[in-house]
Amino acid sequence: MDKNLISHLQEGETATIAALHGGCVFQNRLRGFGITEGKKVRMVAKHPLSGPLVLEVEHRQVTIGRGMAQKIKVTRES
């Protein structure tokens, strides 16, 4: 289990996007949400039962599925 995935952040925790792992369509979709390498992101909410994640990127809230979240590596704030 990779602890550096965005899905492992706790509510309220902040991290920096380190890498997006996936094809061009996947990466372009995330970039359309403002999720790009080097951006700071905060976990707003984690819905139960493998539900979606709500992230804050550049003062906007974005909802992504757990499958997408498993392909986003982050560096946690210290």
Secondary structure, DSSP 8 states (H G I E B T S, - for coil): --TTBGGG--TT-EEEEEEE-S-HHHHHHHHHTT--TT-EEEEEEE-TTT--EEEEETTEEEEE-HHHHTTEEEEE--
